[in-house]
Amino acid sequence: MSMHSHIIGLGAYLPERILTNADLERVVDTSDEWIRERTGIRQRHIIAKEEATSDMAAQAASRALADANIDIGDIDALIVATTTPDMIFPATATILQAKLGGKDFPAWDIQAVCSGFIYGLAQADCMIRAGMFRRVLLVGAEAMSRIIDWRDRSTCVLFGDGAGAVVIEGREQEGGVIGSILHADGSYRDLLKAEHPHEHATPDAFHTEGIDFSTDAAGIAAIEMKGNEVFRVAVTKLGEVVVEILRKYGFHSRDVDWLVPHQANIRIIRATARKLGMSMDRVAQTVQYHGNTSSASVPLALNELYRKGCLEPGQLVLLEAFAGGFAWGANLIRWSKEKKG
Ligand code: COA
């Protein structure tokens, strides 16, 4: 009998502090109306000064473990998808492992920006099917507010912080993750990026003639984006990948019960739903409450559907995301977890 990867627990966390569009009107030249019309976003959550990405991840992961009715000792591997790790190293996953009281099992980060959860689910599914692990804890966690230039109105209104987690278990039972499709095209790498922080630039003493170790812009890594070009490619690639995954696994768009898109912009979400001919009441929409939380956005949206009692065993659920890189992809799931509530 072959193994199938079933989602058996879900959890999410959003920091307490909320930053509304009205708050942002006091920071940059923008308006609530512009932000809502162009993006759908009304507010975002902002991590507290003393909190780290791993703290948000720990909250979401603990809730997912409780929901699965297991504890950290039952986990065989831990993957954190993040583009805002606590440190350059060690991996946020190992920090999280310690915070959860786990030991010995492997823990590592993956970096596919906003597609991190989609990539992570594909990876976990393959490792479970191969028999390497039985239970994988997968977390998407981001402190995007730490890599934002708060003077740049074209990016600072878009992003927010948060974490979402799932526990995935290998079972012989049919259902669960049907499959995934992943893509990347690095020729687009300059359209959406955050360069390395240069706070620890090489001291002057190390300057050698002919080689400039110095950096001009000391400070934080900040997101730079060519918004409308990203928008255009995102709509095209997401429209293609949802059709591609349904075709690959022998489904039609009318078979899809729920679309769980990356929550970046309501206009991109609507365009993908239109491509599939799906009505918006079958589409997870949480972007208005937390903005673009990068790798946390898909598990946050999935968790919201689950908590509201929308997901039922046997339903076909399609996840998708698009990210800097560009990296994009989709997962198809035959939902098998019992309905909440
Ligand atoms: N408030 C008010 N005006 C703003 C603004 C803001 N926060 N940000 C940009 N503008 C202005 C621009 O300066 C521009 O003004 P101009 O015409 O005088 O030059 C105007 O609004 C239109 O800008 P444009 O970038 O063409 O708008 P848009 O309709 O493409 O919307 C985004 C901008 C960023 C919302 C949209 O491009 C987008 O969502 N892109 C994808 C972003 C994304 O999802 N990235 C992550 C992928 S994972």
Boltz pocket constraint, residues with backbone or C-beta under 6 A from the ligand:
constraints:
  - pocket:
      binder: B
      contacts: [[A, 29], [A, 30], [A, 31], [A, 34], [A, 35], [A, 38], [A, 39], [A, 114], [A, 153], [A, 154], [A, 155], [A, 157], [A, 225], [A, 226], [A, 227], [A, 228], [A, 229], [A, 230], [A, 231], [A, 234], [A, 264], [A, 265], [A, 292], [A, 322], [A, 323], [A, 324]]
      max_distance: 6.0
